[in-house]
Amino acid sequence: MNLSLLDPFAVASDFPETLTETLSYGYSTCVKFNRKGDYLASGLADGNIVIIDVDTNSVILILRGHVRAITSLCWSEDGRYLLSSSRDFKVDLWDLKQRSAIRTVVFDSPIWGSTIFPDDIFKFTASLFENDAVIVDMSEKDNAKIVKLSTKPVMANSEVNSSGSEEREGSHRKRRLKRHQTLVCTLSKDGKYIITGTSRGWINVIDRASVKTLRSFKVCDSNIKGIEISVTGSRMIVNAGDKTLRQYLVAPNWESIQLQQKYQDVVNKIQYNGVKFSYDSEYLCASTLGSTHDIYIWEAKMGSLVKILEGSKEELISVDWNYRRCCIAATGMDSGTIYLWSVVYPQKWSNLAPDFEEIEENIDYEEKEDEFDLIDSAKESGKVDQQEQYDVDVVTKDEKDARGFSFIDSFVIETKLDDFDAIGSI
């Protein structure tokens, strides 16, 4: 049913509330919606990638190129290209129009995750297992240029030498520290800065053009598992190994970050896995690893818990938020099932017409003599409805949909009959 005909209070819901679908297309390890929200990419443990149509919840395309579990997926802005990383030491750039990988980069270690630059599909940044994070330029097909990013933080009150020891100013004592390792990296929304998290609890802000570390911030004493930046770019959430989510306000040009909220369960000691902001960064959701098997949703400004999404029977790993469809997807650890929470819209048939009347049972109705005539007696007498005198514009497109989102042009994946023969092999 058209969204404009539904209950306006239900359409205005900011977050989903009910588990509506469970999809079992192989063992899913990570999920990612495209920008428009009409496709869901699911990376499997066997290295395959399935593209799911959100409207029908059916597989429309299978990408085969990896041989081990997929660790991360990243869509391009137009939805035509998909960047995938895997434990087989390889990163592939897929062209969904050609249905094949157009670029492949092989590293010396597995990849934690990779993110494509918003203004250049042939450039991405990646964090590697027990190695430095890198920026890769694969404009040339057979000659990818790899630049390593510095892991050492820029400290204000201490200096770190190349051997990994830390010497504090004003003291003759040296303390040996373990070498920093970059565990996660992501991009600012404008793509000018690379944000990395280390195993020692530091956040590094690296300039993309000069590949130099501009600033460093100490956020905790444990390793950083994930970094999520809101769509507006004003907020950042840091998922650390100490079972705490830290929310920061980000200054322009990443000059400073200010701690705003902390999210933790001091009673159950829940470990959080995937984290995601809503489209306006007013809400935050996180999947849990533990006995709860739920997804928590907080109000970001006040830090209050507003909803717990229940229904899954296993621990949840990857999570993604489809803003335009008001849907949250998460993958289960045991079975690899994809769980979808969304808003159940109540059907209000009385919204179809002002004179529409809902009845409990069928009744006999006697129609008038001229009720369904093409030209009734009222029009013959000159009493024509004023609204019927205006022409209906069926050419001009609306700028926004029923929920207030601007329409965007996105790539449409062509469906072929040969693809359905291969779906049964998943």
N, C-alpha and C positions, 0 to 999 in steps of 0.2 A: 504494500500500500504506500502511496506517496506520503512523504514525511509531512508535507504541508497540511494533510488531512487528518493527522494524528493529534493526540492530546498535546497541547503546547507545553504543559508542565512535564510530561514524560520526555518530550524531545529535548527539553532544556537540561536534562540530567548531565552532570559533569563527569560521572564515572559509572561503570557497569555495576550490576548488583547480583546477577543470577548466572549460574553455570548453564549455558545453553547448548554447547556442542563439545564432543570429544572426537578427535580425529586420530586415526591409527594408520598412518602411511609410513611404515618403517619405524626404526628407533630414532626419534628426533633428539638432537643434542642442542640445537639453537634455532630460534625463529626470528624473523625480521619482516615487518610490513614495509611496503614501499611508501613513498611520500603521499601519494593519493589515497592509499589505504584499500585499494581494490585487489591487491595480490599479497600473498603471504609466502615468503621463502622459508623452507624448512631444511636445515642441514642434517643429514643422517649419519649414524655411526659407521656405516659402510663406505662413506665418502660420496654418496649420491646427494643431489639437491633436487627437491621437488618444489614446484611452484603451484600454489593452491589458489583457486579463484574464491575470493571471500563471499561472493554472492551465492555460489552453489556449494561451497566447501568441497570441491572436487579438484583433483590433480589435472592440470592442463599441460604441464611440461616437466620433463625429467632431464637434469643435467648430470652427465657422467664424465668424470675426469680425475677425481681424487680416489685414493685407495684406502684412506683411513678417516677417522671421525672428523667432521667439520667443526671448527672452533669458533668461527665468526662469519657473519654475512653483512654486507654493506651495499645498499642500493645507490645508484646515481640519482641526481636531482630529477632527471626526466623519466626515470623508471625503465630505461632501455638496457642499462648495464648493471651487472651484479658482480661484486668483488667477494671472493670466498677464500678463506684460509683453512688449513687443515693440519693435522698432526703428521702428515706425510712430507713435511718440510716445504710445502708448495703453496703458492698463492696464484689463483686464476682470476682473470678478468673475462666475464662472460658477456657476449653480445646476444641478447635475447631475440633479436631479429634474425641473426644468422644461426642461433641455437647452438653455439659452440664457443669455446674459449679462444679469444683473439690474442691474449697475452698470458704468459706463464713465467713466473719467477721462482726459482728453487734456492732455498737457503740451506745452511749447514745444521739447522736445528728446527724443532717444531715451532709453530707460530702461536702465540697466545691470542692475538687478535690483530686485525688490520682495518684501516679506515681510509676511504677514498676521499680525495680533495673535492670540495664542491664545485670548483671552477675548472678542474682538469681531471678527466677520467683516467688518464694515463699516469697519474701520480698518486701515491698512497704512502701512509706511514704504518709501521707494523712493530709490534713488540715480540721479541723472540725469547725462547726458553734458554736461560743461562747465557744470554748474550745481550749486546746493546741494541736498543731500538734503532730503527733505520727509517730513512726517507728514500723511496724508490721512484725513479723516473723511467718508465718503460715505453717512452714515445717511440724509440727504435725497437723493432720487434725482437731482434736477436741480440741486442746489446743494452741490457738494463743497467742504469747507473744507480749505484747504491751508496748512500752517504750515512755513516753512523752518527747517532745522536749521543751527546754527552750524558752520562748518568750521574756524574758528580754534581751535587747541589751547590749553588752559590750561597755561602753562609755569610751572615753579617758580622758575627762575633767569633768566627773560627775559620781556619783554613784547612783544607783537605789536600794532602799531597797525592801524587799519582799512585803511591803504594797502598793507599786506602787507610792511612792513619790520620787521626784528627788531632790538631794541636790548638789548644785554646790560648787566646791572647792573655798576657799577664801571668802565665803559669809556665813552669819549666817541666811540667809533667806531661807526658804523652800517653795517650790511650789508644790502643789498637782496636780498630773497628772492622767489622766485616765489610767487604766491598759492596757498594750499592748496586742493586740490579733493578732494571726497569721491568716491571711486571705488567703494566698497562699503559696505553697511550691513546689519546683521542685528540680531536681538533676543536678549536673554537668555532663558533657558528659562521664567522666570516672567513675561516680558513687561514688566517694570518698567523696563528699561534698553535703550537703543538703542546698539549698538556700531558705530562707523563707522571706516573706514580712509581715510587721505588719500594724496595723491600725493607727500607729503614724508616718508612713513614713520611717521606718527603714528596712534595709536589713541585715539579719543575716546569717553568714556562719558557718554551724555546721559540725563538723567532724563526719563522719558516724561511725567510729570504736569506738571512745570514747564518742560519743553523747554529746560533749561539744561545746559551742559557741566559735569559734576561733576569729572571727572579726565581727564588726557591722559597717554599713555605713548609715548615714542619707542622704536620697535622696530628701525628700520633707516633707511638713507639713500635708499632707492629707493621706488617706488610700491608700494602694497599692492593685490594683485590679488584676494584672497579672505580671508574670515574664517569659520571653522567652529567652532562651540561644541558640545561633547559633549552627549549626552542627559542625563547627570548634572549638567551645568552646572559641573563642577569644572575642566575643561580647555578650552583654546582653541588652535587652530592658525591661524597667520598665514602666508599664501602671498604672498611678496614678489617683486618683479621682479628681485632679485639671485640667483634660482635657489636659494633656501633656504627651507625650511619651518621655522618656529619654533613650538615647543610651549610653552605657558605654563600654570602652575597659577593658577587664579583664586580670590581670596579672597572670602568672603561679602560681598554688596552691592558687589562690584567695587571694593573699597577699594585693592587692589593686585594686580599680576600678577607672577609669578615665572617666569623662563625655566627650562624643564626640559630640553628636548632641541632639537637642531638636526638637520635632515635635509637632506643635500645630496650630490650626486655630484661630487666634485672632479675626477674623471678625465674623464667624458663631458660634464660641464656640462649636465645634463639640466634642462629647464624643466618645472615641474609646473603642471598645469592644475587639474582638479577635485580636491578633498580631502574626505574623509569619515571620521568616527569610527565605530567599532562601537557596539553598543547599550550596553555597559558601559564604554566609553571605554578599553578595554584594548588595542585595536588601531586602526591608522590606515592608510587606503589612499589612494593618489594616482595619478591618471592622468598620463602623461608626454607631452611634446611633443618629439619628436626621433627619432632612429634606432632606439630600443629598441622602441617600439610596445607597451609593457607597462604593467601596473598593479603598483605596489609596495605591499606590506603590511608595516608595522613593528609591533613590540611597543612600545606607548607608554611603558611604565614604564622600560624599559632602553634604548629607542631602537634595538634590533637589528632587522635585516631578516629576516623569517621566511618570506616567500613572494613570488615574482614570478609574476603571472598572465600567461601567454603565450597566443598564438593569434590575436590580431588582426593584420591585415596593413596597418594604417594608424595614423597618429597619433590619439590619443584626447583628447577634450575634456571633456565633462561626465561626471560619475560620481556614482552614488548607491548606497547600501548598504541592501538589504532585510534587516533584522535577523531577522525572523520566518521568512523562507524561506531564510536564509543564502545570499543571492544578491547579486552585484554587477553593476550595469549600467553601461555606458559607451557613448558615441557616437563614431563615427569621423569624422575631419575630411574625408577625401576623398569617401567614399560616403554618409555620414550613416547608416550601418548601426548598429543597436543590438546590442552584444555582451553576452551574459549568462554570467557565471561562477557556478557553484553546486557543491554537494556531490553526488557520485554515490553514492547509497545502494546498497550491495550487498544483494541480496535473500536473506534467510536464511529459507528455507521451514521449516527445522526449528524456528523460533520460533513457528510457528502452533500446534503441539501438542507436548507433551513426548514422546509416543511416535511422532512423525513421523520417518520414516527416509528419507534421500535415497539413491537407487540410481542406478547408472550406466546401466542398461538395464532394459527391462520384464521382469518375471518373472511366472510363473503363481502365483496365490494362491488357496488353497482356504479359503473362509470357513467359520466354525463354524456349527453348526445354529442357535444363538440369538444370533449376533453382532449382527445388525441388527434384532432384535425390539424392539417398543416397550417391553415389560416382560420383561426377561431373567430367567433363573432365579435370579440372585443377589439381585435385588430382591424376587422372590417369597418368598425364604427369609428376608427381613428385613434383609439386609446392604445397606443403602442408604448411598451415599456421603454423608459428613457435609456436604460442600459443597453438595449438592443440597437440603439442608434449609433453607437460607437463601434469602430472597427477593432477587432481583436488582433493584437500584435503577436504573431507566432514565429517571427523571424529573429527579433532581438533576444539575445541570451541574457539571462539573469546574471548579475555579478556575484551573488552569494546564494548558498543553498538555504534550506530551512533552519539549519543549526548555526548559520552565520559564517560558515567557512567560504572563502573565496574559491571559485572554480579554477582549477589548474589543468593545463594540458599535460597529459602523461602518455607514455608509450603503451599501446594496446598489443598484447601478445596474441599472435595469430594461432588459432587452434587448428591442428591437422588431425585427420583420422588415424594416421599412423601412430600418433602419440598414445592413443588409447590402447593399442595392442601391447605397448610396453609398460603400461601402468600395472598390469597384473603381476609383473616381475618384481615389484617393490617388496 
